[in-house]
Amino acid sequence: MRRIAPLFLFLTACPPAAVQRIGGLPEVPPVPGSPARDFACQLADQVGPRLAGSPGDAKAVAWAVEKMKELGLSNVRAEPVKVLRWERGEAAAEITAPFHRKLLVAALGSSESTPAGGLEAEVVRVSSLDELRALPDERVKGRIVFFDKVMERTISGEGYGKTVDVRSRGALEAEKKGAVASLIRSVGTSEARFPHTGNMRKAGIPAAALAIPDAEVLRRAVQSNQGPVRLRFSTTSRFAGEAESANVIGEVPGTAKPDELVVLGAHLDSWDLGDGALDDAAGVGVVLELASRAVERPLPRTVRVVLWANEENGLKGAAAYAAQHVAEAPKTVAALEVDSGAGRALAVQYNGGPQAEAAMQPLAAPLAKLSLGLAADSEAGGADSGELDGVPLLHISQDNSRYFDVHHTADDTCDKIVEEELAHVVGVGWLLTQHLAQPGVDLGRRPLPKKP
Ligand SMILES: [Zn+2]
């Protein structure tokens, strides 16, 4: 068994970034020598981008298997998952009238390519799906729809959920009205020129995201009343058939109830523009540190780490895990998924059956000591754990005020992870893990239908 290296090793390997204080929040209590950031940086720096089915994805699987073995986990394996591989190719956009101006864009995941050489059409600007739906078809037919919907910065990150519909459904809705392409203002909060990618429902027309400053150029062009705004757009993105990926799994066997499982999960894949440091190497780092703590201090129930494949553009890993392990679902006490960036913990949410509240109550006081709330929430959980049939889900809300500056962009690199903030999430995760791994702690079953 390999012990966690002493603090000074991490300090030399991964100097902590300056802690940026956030107004109104209490101090983050230090967790000395937390290796979570170091694990995350290794994945982000040494593997880098790892879109499902890409060479980087295969490298990430190998890295995770090796890392789990090194940390002393048992039954380490890569369970094969078939994924649909999407390749970005090139993308370019340019205003051609009433003036010439190149714009920075990134194709959206699942976008088809434009015809060779690209397409050129007049732009119609809308600020929401509803505004598009209200337009007569002849105002849209043959044009490029520009969704100019602004995401609000909040600590909870809820602005993302309110804005992302134009990314996921925009192309589909624009196609229904006869548009030839869909461009969106990036669903993010950074004013830097980093287009924000992400998945969309497959449509018959190509789609891309404009960097926010570039979306604002296009808005001003439309609002300048200098006549119709025309745009040339090309992308060579495409689906490249099926490929092999894997969920990487490792365990710390329980000392008293080895058949009862606590699942700690994060996703191993990432978007291709950046290093996927916050999304989701940070979550991988957290669950690996939790597992290595369990290796050092074994718990009565088994702790199973699941690093899901293909969260970003298919959820094939989560579906495969849920199907292959359905027989274990009744014995899975709860699942904690960590996929909310690297900001400090703010609160804990959970769900389950009627007994869940009483089962979680012993955590209320220790969490309150850390100024963290604890609340039942039927929506708690994440995209991957949401596939688990009836398993109670836990969620650690994190400070998302800066997350959407870098999420899904080329700027998602490890320097953005503040060691103390990620260690704070580990501290909370360890409280949860220790509690859930005690025999008799029973949250019942989650009754609600699976999240879409
Ligand atoms: Zn993620």
Residues whose N, C-alpha, C, O or C-beta is under 5 A from the ligand:
A	BS01	ZN	D279 D280 D339
